[in-house]
Amino acid sequence: MGLAHDAGNGQPVDPLAVIRSYLAVAIQIGAPAYNHGDHRGCYEVYACTARLLLQAVEGAAEVKQRLRRALQECSTEVDVTRQAWVLRHTFDAVLGAENS
């Protein structure tokens, strides 16, 4: 059963809404870590969240593809600060997208 399976009332939850809510929480955790100098911790929060969403959310294929591409880009980037920003920019794009 995925994260977007049931709203508690038997109705499916919008997968994009689920993704956006998790991304917002990840930013709430990761951004302060980054601002306090823990760039790796920030990246790890962002990357873990992206991987969770790829595995646990059914639907929202285009957004999941964006997350997948960002993780792939991070896998070839050696600078953890850059890795954090790659994911943050992707998260911001998903959060700001009206129709994804």
HELIX and SHEET records of a PDB file:
HELIX    1   1 PRO A   15  ASN A   35  1                                  21    
HELIX    2   2 HIS A   39  ALA A   56  1                                  18    
HELIX    3   3 ALA A   61  SER A   75  1                                  15    
HELIX    4   4 VAL A   80  GLY A   96  1                                  17    
END                                                                             
